[in-house]
């Protein structure tokens, strides 16, 4: 067997509003509804395979991360495509944003890796993409590391998730049960965080008290933002829903999040940009995304805000809303 090579990439996802819907025993039906933003930046994976028995070596570029996620992806893929287990793999991973900060890096990495493995195997494009999102969803739910990121990523752009679950399922990789829709005009956004490990998603979605608060707040917001057509004219509704959800769920009241939001909001105010920009909380990290109130804003504010935040010890990264799929 000749050496096989495949490359996959997937941007991140910022959850701004969500519900928790994990009562089903079937991981494919677990997930969430909500709204969020898919990013251009995320994870890139390159897979190299040679005849063997399904071993995996994971190499990380720039920084070190846990390889267990990628082992889970390969194991799930072998269940779906047994021939994948007849290859010894090397997987090179480049993570573009901090992990455990609400930027969807575990879902992004799982999708990118699943694409890379399958492209190396010569799997047709549409089949490859659908299976990659399904595999990533199963890995995310199996690890309690995410709820609806993969469903959002399957649409791209500014996303509304209308039903919970994997975006694709079954042997034929049919649509659903998860359903999402998105739109995009490549709006510039600024991600903000402190250089420390964020709180794991499972610490919230597996905690009964947080689960109740989040679910009640998410259901209330989805009653409002879930109605009507989903298009660029709803950008203001997205902002309003995000601010309302972070308050009513009480997620913004935690000390680390509150301190970060206060500092970023103060920086925006000091630069005289309060009429132009707003800081929204990324769920479920200790991070924010600064977005323009007008989605067609070209982003001329970016550099001076980055300088201001840096003086406060806050890290930031420029990105854009991704294209739709």
GUPA-364174 format. One record per residue (C-alpha): x, y, z. Coordinates in steps of 0.001 Angstrom, whole numbers, padded with zeros to 6 digits, always signed. Layout:
BEGIN
XYZ ...
END
This chain:
BEGIN
+000000+000000+000000 +001469+003401-000960 +001677+006220+001581 -001664+008024+001879 -002044+011716+002682 -005115+013732+003590 -005770+017218+004932 -008747+018608+006814 -009574+021935+008365 -012473+023325+010331 -013093+026703+011926 -014197+027279+015493 -017651+028058+016858 -018777+030534+019506 -021961+029562+021326 -023895+032642+022451 -027222+031047+023453 -027977+027374+024035 -030252+024793+025581 -029178+021456+027056 -031027+018500+025514 -029241+015303+026547 -032010+013077+027924 -031844+010558+025051 -029679+007471+025478 -028704+007823+021820 -025778+010251+021448 -026978+011152+017954 -030116+012703+019452 -028347+014585+022241 -027309+018191+021737 -028785+021663+021940 -030614+024435+020177 -029268+027944+020148 -027434+030643+018217 -023759+031386+017677 -020973+032413+015319 -018716+030144+013269 -015163+031403+012714 -012623+031287+009923 -009907+030227+012406 -009849+026756+013927 -007935+023499+013548 -005947+022078+010645 -005130+018347+010481 -002852+016411+008134 -003078+012601+008149 -000376+010283+006818 -001140+006583+006561 +000702+003394+005689 -000326-000253+005776 -000603-001457+009377 -002968-002188+012219 -004666+001080+013171 -002010+002684+015391 -001982+006469+015785 +000758+008975+016526 -000436+012551+017083 +001918+015491+016696 +000942+019019+017662 +002452+022051+015989 +003276+025093+018155 +001763+023825+021442 +001006+020504+023154 -002530+019248+023711 -004087+015956+024755 -004191+013346+021983 -007185+011432+023421 -009667+013410+021309 -007980+012294+018091 -007740+008702+019271 -011508+008809+019879 -012074+010160+016365 -010065+007334+014801 -011788+004682+016912 -015232+005996+015926 -014162+006141+012300 -012937+002533+012372 -016420+001515+013585 -017927+003232+010530 -015163+002394+008006 -013325-000782+009158 -010664-000358+006458 -009415+002711+008357 -008135+000277+010991 -005869-001441+008465 -003593+001614+008396 -000967+003007+010786 -001533+006732+011076 +000433+009868+011859 -001682+012940+012476 -000262+016478+012571 -002495+019030+014293 -002332+022830+014243 -004715+024459+016730 -005411+028089+015868 -007177+029220+019066 -006897+028432+022808 -008561+025238+024010 -011195+025142+026785 -012130+028794+026262 -015456+028475+024471 -014030+028661+020942 -015148+025146+019925 -011651+023750+019425 -012544+020174+020376 -015347+020025+017801 -013171+021798+015236 -010317+019363+015843 -012564+016325+015649 -014100+017452+012352 -010709+018357+010847 -009149+015018+011852 -012086+012975+010541 -011850+014809+007219 -008068+014242+007010 -008330+010486+007678 -011079+010022+005115 -009451+012146+002432 -006321+010045+002819 -008514+006991+002230 -010062+008540-000872 -013605+008836+000498 -015825+010988-001789 -016267+014606-000653 -019926+014715+000378 -019753+011359+002158 -016530+012472+003879 -018001+015739+005141 -021239+014249+006419 -019463+011417+008228 -016921+013837+009712 -019630+015937+011363 -021396+012827+012642 -018167+011376+014066 -017269+014696+015705 -020712+014925+017283 -020428+011409+018723 -016959+012140+020118 -018117+015445+021632 -021138+013914+023324 -019187+010859+024457 -016742+013155+026251 -019317+015745+027436 -017084+018322+025777 -019768+019914+023633 -023437+019920+022715 -024185+021682+019464 -020854+022831+018017 -020737+020274+015225 -024319+020981+014191 -023463+024675+013969 -020225+024002+012083 -022094+021958+009491 -023862+025167+008426 -021209+027831+009040 -021614+031602+009326 -023963+033158+011867 -025868+030069+012937 -029235+029260+014438 -029604+025660+015623 -033277+024794+015343 -033241+021203+016577 -030871+019226+018773 -028721+016294+017715 -026124+015292+015158 -026419+017070+011792 -026097+013686+010033 -026869+010145+011108 -027255+006546+010035 -025532+004304+007521 -026643+006504+004638 -025608+009677+006502 -029059+011204+006202 -029793+014749+007383 -030556+015221+011067 -031793+014895+013688 -029831+018109+014359 -030797+021033+012134 -029135+024412+011687 -029062+027328+009258 -026576+030136+008725 -025745+033300+006815 -022513+035296+006483 -020976+038565+005307 -017532+037881+006872 -018092+040250+009804 -014837+040956+011727 -014776+039849+015374 -012219+040007+018176 -011804+037090+020600 -010636+038035+024106 -009372+035850+026959 -006864+035639+029767 -003897+033295+029415 -005077+030575+031761 -006984+027339+031391 -010701+027835+030981 -013476+025868+032661 -014335+022544+031038 -017768+022444+029416 -018657+019247+031282 -018367+021162+034575 -021561+022982+033604 -023625+020696+031401 -023203+017753+033792 -024007+019823+036907 -027747+019664+037793 -028009+023234+039129 -026191+024845+036207 -028074+022623+033801 -031417+023895+035091 -030389+027564+034963 -028925+027259+031475 -031854+025284+030092 -034485+027699+031397 -032595+030706+030062 -031892+029032+026718 -035497+027924+026214 -036736+031460+026891 -034355+033009+024362 -035109+030399+021702 -038818+031162+022032 -037966+034640+020783 -035033+034233+018425 -036175+030870+017061 -039130+032422+015230 -039012+034023+011785 -036523+033872+008934 -032813+033696+009809 -030936+036380+007836 -028501+039268+008297 -031261+041575+009502 -031369+039419+012683 -027824+040422+013788 -029264+042823+016360 -031534+040060+017665 -028467+037816+018033 -026708+040440+020152 -029776+041067+022292 -030351+037343+022852 -026718+036779+023828 -026754+039597+026408 -030074+038405+027839 -028989+034749+028024 -025671+035433+029774 -027562+037448+032403 -030598+035207+032981 -028493+032024+033077 -026243+033715+035690 -023170+032578+033764 -021944+036169+033576 -022074+036534+037367 -019122+034213+037965 -016179+036291+039146 -013681+035504+036379 -016188+036114+033601 -017548+039290+035187 -014076+040735+035691 -013095+040041+032097 -016300+041506+030677 -016026+044628+032837 -012443+045231+031699 -013188+044694+028014 -016318+046853+028180 -014347+049587+029974 -011682+049461+027258 -014351+049821+024575 -015819+052788+026444 -012459+054511+026986 -011817+054395+023243 -015210+055964+022556 -016459+052855+020753 -019482+051971+022886 -021918+053012+020157 -020079+050831+017663 -019070+047657+019548 -020364+045219+022157 -018684+042395+024114 -020548+039061+024249 -019751+036014+026376 -018598+032811+024694 -020181+029720+026179 -018779+027975+028079 -015322+029480+028404 -013905+032423+030283 -013771+034472+027118 -015565+037145+025135 -016120+038064+021531 -016231+041748+020620 -018540+042285+017662 -019656+045394+015767 -023279+046374+016220 -023459+046729+012445 -022443+043416+010818 -021160+045288+007750 -018599+047200+009848 -015170+046823+008131 -013237+046432+011403 -011200+049651+011458 -011512+049634+015263 -009586+046406+015674 -005954+047517+016115 -006547+050222+018720 -008747+047943+020814 -006125+045169+020654 -003503+047625+021971 -005803+048761+024770 -006608+045199+025846 -002945+044193+025751 -002148+046973+028227 -004706+045347+030576 -003112+041899+030245 -005915+040552+028057 -005033+038369+025071 -006953+038740+021838 -007163+037313+018345 -008785+038739+015246 -011054+036501+013214 -014059+036720+010933 -017416+035046+010609 -016906+032009+008389 -018602+031370+005089 -021689+029189+005062 -021356+025601+003886 
END
